[in-house]
Each structure stands twice: as structure tokens, then as C-alpha cells.
């Protein structure tokens, strides 16, 4: 997996102060995507064990970080899933209070069985649709997207909206 960048002190891509890992590679190609440079799977630099350790150490050593967000690009593309799953597993093991958010251009039903989901707390699902853009939406860009409580959804075996976050 490659990644474009790591954003620290982020307040835009999830609740609280967090880190964003912008992975490379996305086949959704949403019209109006604000991060088209991340569509290329070869863009950026390789995600290594050193990169993983860097992220985990940031989360462990800076208590004001309450979450990490996986975005991109697309963390749920097959080329990215294993590295994202391993990162999330390490975060939950070493930083159990850190929330994991993920953004996906796929809807819940398509990715609910992804191995990343066992670690994910909040998922913003669905492609960005420019015609449904609404600047008043919290955590999402278009009205077709949902903010999902992943762990409750897994328990109930149905999509549960994270009402407290929207």
C-alpha cells in the first residue's frame, strides 16, 4: 500500500482531534472528489512498518489525539485492506481508547464484512455525489452518505446510524 500523507491535529475528518492517513488508490472516481491525486495506487510513498510505528507512537504519546481516520484514496480497496487492517489492529491493541474512523466510497452492505470493520468505530459510507452536496452535513459531503456506528451495526447485523455524531 502507498499513502499520500499523514495529517496531524485534524479536526475535520472525524470527532475530536485526530490523525488522518490518506491512502493511495481509489477506483470510485467520484465526480467532484477533492482528493483526485489519491486515485493513483502508485501515488505517494510506501506504507512501511516504520510508518505504522510512527502513527501508533503519535497516538500513544499525544493524549489529545482521540482518533485516527482512514481516508484517501480508499482504505477498502483490495490493495489497501491488509495494511489498513494490520494498522487498526495494532492501534486497538496499543491505544484501546483511540477511535477509528474510516471513509469509503462503497456503501455499508458492500464492505460490512471487511476485516477492517472489526476495529472500526465509525464509517462514513457511500460515494460523494456532487448533486447531493450539502455544506450543512456533519462529517460527510453529500446526503447519500451515512455516518455509521460500526460496532453497533455488527452486533445488530444492520446499519445503525451514529445519531450522537450527526
CORWOCOR-V253997 format. One record per residue. N is the residue number from 1. SS is DSSP state (~ for helix, > for strand, _ for the rest). PSI is psi in degrees with one decimal (NA if undefined). OMEGA is omega in degrees with one decimal (999 if undefined). Layout:
# CORWOCOR-V253997
n;ss;psi;omega
N;SS;PSI;OMEGA
N;SS;PSI;OMEGA
This chain:
# CORWOCOR-V253997
n;ss;psi;omega
1;_;144.2;171.1
2;>;161.5;174.8
3;>;151.5;-178.4
4;>;-49.8;-178.7
5;>;170.0;172.1
6;>;122.6;178.9
7;>;125.0;175.9
8;>;161.5;177.4
9;>;41.1;-178.8
10;>;134.6;174.9
11;_;7.1;-174.6
12;_;-24.0;-168.7
13;_;40.9;179.6
14;_;167.4;-177.8
15;_;140.2;178.1
16;_;-168.6;178.8
17;_;131.2;-176.2
18;>;-169.6;177.6
19;>;145.0;173.8
20;>;129.5;170.7
21;>;115.2;-179.0
22;>;98.1;-178.2
23;>;158.0;178.6
24;_;142.1;173.5
25;_;119.3;177.0
26;_;130.4;178.1
27;_;-3.5;-177.7
28;_;-40.8;178.8
29;_;53.4;-179.3
30;_;133.3;175.1
31;_;129.1;-179.4
32;_;6.9;178.0
33;_;132.8;-179.2
34;_;0.4;-176.0
35;_;48.5;-176.0
36;~;-26.0;179.1
37;~;-17.4;-179.6
38;~;-1.5;-179.8
39;_;-31.6;-176.0
40;_;121.5;-179.7
41;_;-21.1;-179.2
42;_;-3.2;-178.2
43;_;154.4;175.5
44;_;-142.1;-175.8
45;>;160.6;-179.1
46;>;139.7;173.0
47;_;114.5;-174.5
48;_;175.5;174.0
49;~;-33.0;177.3
50;~;-38.4;176.5
51;~;-44.2;177.8
52;~;-46.7;178.9
53;~;-39.0;178.2
54;~;-47.1;-179.6
55;~;-48.2;-178.9
56;~;-42.1;179.2
57;~;-37.2;174.6
58;~;-47.7;-177.9
59;~;-35.7;-179.5
60;~;-35.6;-169.8
61;~;-3.8;178.0
62;_;93.9;-171.8
63;_;-14.8;178.1
64;_;-12.6;173.7
65;_;118.2;-178.6
66;_;-4.7;-179.3
67;>;162.9;165.2
68;>;143.1;178.1
69;>;130.6;172.9
70;>;121.5;-178.9
71;>;-163.7;179.9
72;>;-143.4;27.8
73;_;-158.9;-173.2
74;_;110.6;-179.2
75;_;-19.2;-176.0
76;_;4.6;172.4
77;_;144.8;-177.7
78;~;-35.6;-179.3
79;~;-20.1;-174.1
80;~;-17.3;-170.9
81;~;-45.1;-175.2
82;~;-46.1;179.9
83;~;-39.0;178.2
84;~;-40.0;177.1
85;~;-45.4;-179.8
86;~;-41.9;177.4
87;~;-47.5;-178.6
88;~;-39.9;177.8
89;~;-42.6;179.1
90;~;-40.3;178.6
91;~;-47.4;-179.0
92;~;-31.3;178.4
93;~;-44.7;-173.3
94;~;-19.7;-177.9
95;_;65.4;-170.3
96;_;-19.2;-179.8
97;_;-7.1;178.9
98;_;130.0;177.7
99;>;144.1;177.2
100;>;120.7;175.6
101;>;150.8;174.8
102;>;144.2;174.0
103;>;137.7;-179.8
104;_;140.0;171.9
105;_;-4.8;176.1
106;_;152.5;175.9
107;_;159.0;-177.0
108;~;-49.6;-175.0
109;~;-29.0;-179.3
110;~;-31.0;-173.2
111;~;4.6;-175.6
112;_;-23.2;179.9
113;_;8.8;177.4
114;_;142.3;178.1
115;~;-18.7;177.1
116;~;-29.4;-173.6
117;~;-29.6;-178.6
118;~;-18.2;179.9
119;_;-15.7;-172.2
120;_;134.9;176.9
121;_;-44.1;-176.8
122;>;133.0;176.2
123;>;131.5;168.2
124;>;112.8;-172.1
125;>;160.2;173.8
126;_;151.2;179.4
127;_;153.3;170.7
128;_;126.8;177.4
129;_;110.0;-174.2
130;~;-37.0;-179.4
131;~;-16.9;179.2
132;~;16.2;178.8
133;>;138.5;177.4
134;_;111.6;-177.2
135;_;-11.9;179.9
136;_;-4.7;179.5
137;_;141.1;178.7
138;_;128.4;174.3
139;_;1.6;-178.6
140;_;162.9;-175.4
141;_;-29.0;-177.7
142;>;154.0;-170.3
143;_;-13.8;176.0
144;_;-16.7;-177.0
145;_;150.1;179.7
146;>;149.7;172.2
147;>;111.4;-167.3
148;>;134.4;169.6
149;>;101.4;-171.0
150;~;-45.9;-175.8
151;~;-38.2;174.6
152;~;-37.0;178.7
153;~;-40.6;178.2
154;~;-44.2;-179.8
155;~;-41.0;-176.9
156;~;-9.2;-176.8
157;_;36.6;174.5
158;_;156.3;-177.6
159;_;125.4;178.9
160;_;120.6;179.5
161;>;137.6;178.5
162;_;77.2;-174.0
163;~;-39.5;-176.1
164;~;-15.2;-178.6
165;~;-12.3;-178.1
166;_;NA;999
